[in-house]
Amino acid sequence: MANISVVNAMTVDVEDYFQVSAFEKHISKSDWDVLQHRVNENTNRILDLFAQHDIKATFFTLGWVAERYPQLIKRIVTEGHELASHGYEHIRVTEQSPDQFRADIRKTKHILEDLGGQAIIGYRAASYSIGATNLWALQVLEEEGHLYSSSIYPVKHDLYGMPSAPRFCFHPENTQHLLEIPITTLHILNKNLPCGGGGFFRLYPYLLSKTAYNYLNVIEKQPGIFYFHPWEIDPDQPRQQNLSFKTRFRHYLNLQRVENRLTNLLNDFAWDTMQNVFLSNNTAKMS
């Protein structure tokens, strides 16, 4: 293991392949229930993998998924992982009014708490859709009983990002106690390089990810956050037609390599839940 003095947060965004934001214009929500579901099987595979490595993680889960797979939710909690909210049906916060957002997170919180039997204190926005234009959402999260959010990615990206945000956890000015925990980046040549997981983990060679977390843990002495989706370990998922080259490239790139890379990551670094890393142990420096 590369560095065990700093423990990082392992997170899973529990959504199915057809629920990603990139497919919004291609797959109607009214068709979700008739499509082949793969999220239950894939998430159980992830739970098996975590059990093999004795790792606890945070599962940011859609309320829509939880309603359809209550036994999956029970397994997540029973095996000692943290259950957190990913909203009800993967609607970006940028597409919601404050009232719609409040209703969405309140509904999801109730579903997850009823099924999981534990308080839901964490939230992650669909497609990291909280940024400079809608920071009001963080205040709503706090008002609805969340203690932390992991919804800001401090990078410049064509679909999301807030490059001016702090790289490490901070208390937003419009909240009293809520902690925002941004996705992991490296600051290189006056820019933030995304290295927190997802498509970037599939794009970069594994050595780059390993080097990034080594630097973060050893030099900056900071815990990082890693995220991925159940569909990213599933190269056999149904292929969508009529996608642009960019969308097809982003979604399907190197799916067959993720599980091996993930296994290496689990072996090379220390991991725990968001709550344990950032709230219980208070290990992170505040920006």
Buried (B, 14 or more C-beta within 10 A) or exposed (E): EBBEEBBBBBBBBBBBBBBBBBBBEEBEEEEBEEEEBBBBEBBBBBBEBBEEEEBBBBBBBBBBBBBBBEEBBBBBBEEEBBBBBBBBBBBBBBEBEEEEBBBBBBBBBEBBBEBBEBBBBBBBBBBBBBBEEBBEBBBBBBBBEBBBBBBBBBBEEEEBBBBEBBBBBBBBEEBEEBBBBBBBBBEEEEEBBBBBBBBBBBEBEBEBBBBBBBBBBEEBEBBBBBBBBBBBBBEEBEEBEEBEEEBBEBBBBBBEBBBEBBEBBBEBBBBBBBBBBBBEEEBBEEE
